[in-house]
Amino acid sequence: MTKVKIAVVGAGLIGLSTAVCISESIPGCSVTVIADRFTPNTTSDVAAGILIPHVYPGTPVHQQKQWFRETFDYLLGICNSSQASEAGVHLVSGWQIFKTVPEEKTPFWSDVVLGFRSMTEKEMKKFPQHKFGQAFTTLKCDCPPYLLWLEKRLKENGGHVHARKIEDMWELHSDYDIIVNCSGLGSRKLMNDQEIHPIRGQVLKVHAPWIRHFIRDGSGLTYIYPGVHDITLGGTRQKDNWNLSPDPNTSKGILSRCCALEPSLHAARDVKVKVGLRPTRSAVRLQKEVLVRGSEKLPVIHNYGHSSGGFSVHQGTAREATWLIKEYVAALEMSSCKAKL
Ligand SMILES: Cc1cc2nc3c(=O)[nH]c(=O)nc-3n(C[C@H](O)[C@H](O)[C@H](O)COP(=O)(O)OP(=O)(O)OC[C@H]3O[C@@H](n4cnc5c(N)ncnc54)[C@H](O)[C@@H]3O)c2cc1C
């Protein structure tokens, strides 16, 4: 059988990680990533990239936990290798703090991160406005380095990238056997998915190298996430807001909320403002669909809608998408064998 040709639409975190996973797990296929935006101009480049799960109301918790565990263990392996610095993957310890004691003191992901425990009284003294806290060590991917590293790995595995806007998936029909849809918010138009919508996030990237611990308010609205080169201060969650322009008043609010948690941030320098639109739906869409046009068929594997938690689950969802593709490749090979008999 001739090589199975696979096109992955999307070059954000989800498209690149899925393309790498396919190129490493399905021998003998060709993989091409097609997108109209590449790093540093994707939503994924704006993210803090910390591994703290977002909860997807439409996905069973055991499934979300499996995706998180697979992603955490995969990145921990990279973190413990000589690739860590180029990939921008590092461990980070810190605190998640709450103004009222949460109903669920031990979240479902507590045994995946390292050293999860309740904060001590002495630790809580740093946060007099808060009543309860959790301390743990997790991982963080710095972007753009992580996206650049994924793209490099894809090319080393023989994969290709093309800059192109896709208006209709059928444009790819004559050149590819299988399409993998990782277009994030682009799926609203491309697949006419009216469920996917933006949740706007504005963040500040600042220079404050003395800060080594993360601090996250349990509401998820205010956070301080130290990376290798800068610190991400957040944030906002504005549903259905498509505006990509930074708002100066929002920036002031973010800085003031973060300084209330960590007063030394008043001395932060080199403040850059970034805005990204989280591709949000109640559940990640991870499924196979066969598009039909007359007598023609176009198999599409969807992997999009990761909302606020793409970094936390990307390797788990990339593996599941690859599994769906493997099934389809096996069926193609079987029908090709039968045709030869
Ligand atoms: C402010 C902010 C902070 C965040 N922090 C975190 C965090 O700390 N931890 C975490 O886990 N998650 C975080 N996230 C969420 C995370 O960034 C997203 O879940 C993730 O980036 C989604 O990746 P994606 O590849 O699906 O989308 P994108 O990065 O948007 O990529 C979509 C790709 O599809 C392409 N595309 C779309 N339509 C078309 C088309 N018609 N033709 C061709 N190409 C097309 C685009 O060009 C792009 O390449 C954050 C998000 C924001 C905004």
The ligand as an SDF file (V2000), in Angstrom:
LIG
                    3D

 53 58  0  0  0  0  0  0  0  0999 V2000
   -4.3900   33.7980   28.7480 C   0  0  0  0  0  0  0  0  0  0  0  0
   -4.3700   32.2940   28.6350 C   0  0  0  0  0  0  0  0  0  0  0  0
   -3.6990   31.5430   29.5930 C   0  0  0  0  0  0  0  0  0  0  0  0
   -3.6850   30.1490   29.5140 C   0  0  0  0  0  0  0  0  0  0  0  0
   -2.9860   29.4440   30.4440 N   0  0  0  0  0  0  0  0  0  0  0  0
   -3.0150   28.0780   30.4070 C   0  0  0  0  0  0  0  0  0  0  0  0
   -2.2970   27.3300   31.3800 C   0  0  0  0  0  0  0  0  0  0  0  0
   -1.5720   27.8750   32.2220 O   0  0  0  0  0  0  0  0  0  0  0  0
   -2.4040   25.9700   31.3590 N   0  0  0  0  0  0  0  0  0  0  0  0
   -3.1690   25.3140   30.4170 C   0  0  0  0  0  0  0  0  0  0  0  0
   -3.2650   24.0850   30.4690 O   0  0  0  0  0  0  0  0  0  0  0  0
   -3.8290   26.0070   29.4530 N   0  0  0  0  0  0  0  0  0  0  0  0
   -3.7700   27.3700   29.4320 C   0  0  0  0  0  0  0  0  0  0  0  0
   -4.4360   28.0880   28.4710 N   0  0  0  0  0  0  0  0  0  0  0  0
   -5.2230   27.3530   27.4720 C   0  0  0  0  0  0  0  0  0  0  0  0
   -4.3810   26.9240   26.2720 C   0  0  0  0  0  0  0  0  0  0  0  0
   -3.6370   28.0060   25.8220 O   0  0  0  0  0  0  0  0  0  0  0  0
   -5.2930   26.3860   25.1620 C   0  0  0  0  0  0  0  0  0  0  0  0
   -6.0850   25.3160   25.6520 O   0  0  0  0  0  0  0  0  0  0  0  0
   -4.4600   25.8710   23.9850 C   0  0  0  0  0  0  0  0  0  0  0  0
   -3.4970   26.8230   23.6120 O   0  0  0  0  0  0  0  0  0  0  0  0
   -5.3390   25.5420   22.7900 C   0  0  0  0  0  0  0  0  0  0  0  0
   -4.4740   25.1340   21.7590 O   0  0  0  0  0  0  0  0  0  0  0  0
   -4.9730   24.9210   20.2700 P   0  0  0  0  0  0  0  0  0  0  0  0
   -3.8190   24.3490   19.5220 O   0  0  0  0  0  0  0  0  0  0  0  0
   -6.2600   24.1650   20.2710 O   0  0  0  0  0  0  0  0  0  0  0  0
   -5.3540   26.3850   19.7460 O   0  0  0  0  0  0  0  0  0  0  0  0
   -4.4680   27.5320   19.0550 P   0  0  0  0  0  0  0  0  0  0  0  0
   -3.2140   27.7620   19.7680 O   0  0  0  0  0  0  0  0  0  0  0  0
   -5.4010   28.6840   18.8940 O   0  0  0  0  0  0  0  0  0  0  0  0
   -4.1330   26.9450   17.6160 O   0  0  0  0  0  0  0  0  0  0  0  0
   -5.1100   26.8290   16.5970 C   0  0  0  0  0  0  0  0  0  0  0  0
   -4.3920   26.6260   15.2780 C   0  0  0  0  0  0  0  0  0  0  0  0
   -5.3790   26.3800   14.2520 O   0  0  0  0  0  0  0  0  0  0  0  0
   -5.0950   27.1920   13.1390 C   0  0  0  0  0  0  0  0  0  0  0  0
   -6.3340   27.4260   12.3850 N   0  0  0  0  0  0  0  0  0  0  0  0
   -7.5510   27.7440   12.8730 C   0  0  0  0  0  0  0  0  0  0  0  0
   -8.4240   27.8640   11.8440 N   0  0  0  0  0  0  0  0  0  0  0  0
   -7.7330   27.6240   10.7090 C   0  0  0  0  0  0  0  0  0  0  0  0
   -8.0710   27.6140    9.3140 C   0  0  0  0  0  0  0  0  0  0  0  0
   -9.3220   27.8580    8.8990 N   0  0  0  0  0  0  0  0  0  0  0  0
   -7.0870   27.3360    8.3930 N   0  0  0  0  0  0  0  0  0  0  0  0
   -5.8220   27.0690    8.7960 C   0  0  0  0  0  0  0  0  0  0  0  0
   -5.4410   27.0670   10.1160 N   0  0  0  0  0  0  0  0  0  0  0  0
   -6.3880   27.3500   11.0400 C   0  0  0  0  0  0  0  0  0  0  0  0
   -4.4950   28.4610   13.7560 C   0  0  0  0  0  0  0  0  0  0  0  0
   -3.7820   29.1960   12.7740 O   0  0  0  0  0  0  0  0  0  0  0  0
   -3.5860   27.8490   14.8120 C   0  0  0  0  0  0  0  0  0  0  0  0
   -2.3950   27.4190   14.2180 O   0  0  0  0  0  0  0  0  0  0  0  0
   -4.4140   29.4860   28.4770 C   0  0  0  0  0  0  0  0  0  0  0  0
   -5.0420   30.2440   27.4940 C   0  0  0  0  0  0  0  0  0  0  0  0
   -5.0150   31.6350   27.5540 C   0  0  0  0  0  0  0  0  0  0  0  0
   -5.6870   32.4420   26.4770 C   0  0  0  0  0  0  0  0  0  0  0  0
  1  2  1  0
  2  3  1  0
  2 52  2  0
  3  4  2  0
  4  5  1  0
  4 50  1  0
  5  6  2  0
  6  7  1  0
  6 13  1  0
  7  8  2  0
  7  9  1  0
  9 10  1  0
 10 11  2  0
 10 12  1  0
 12 13  2  0
 13 14  1  0
 14 15  1  0
 14 50  1  0
 15 16  1  0
 16 17  1  0
 16 18  1  0
 18 19  1  0
 18 20  1  0
 20 21  1  0
 20 22  1  0
 22 23  1  0
 23 24  1  0
 24 25  2  0
 24 26  1  0
 24 27  1  0
 27 28  1  0
 28 29  2  0
 28 30  1  0
 28 31  1  0
 31 32  1  0
 32 33  1  0
 33 34  1  0
 33 48  1  0
 34 35  1  0
 35 36  1  0
 35 46  1  0
 36 37  1  0
 36 45  1  0
 37 38  2  0
 38 39  1  0
 39 40  1  0
 39 45  2  0
 40 41  1  0
 40 42  2  0
 42 43  1  0
 43 44  2  0
 44 45  1  0
 46 47  1  0
 46 48  1  0
 48 49  1  0
 50 51  2  0
 51 52  1  0
 52 53  1  0
M  END
$$$$
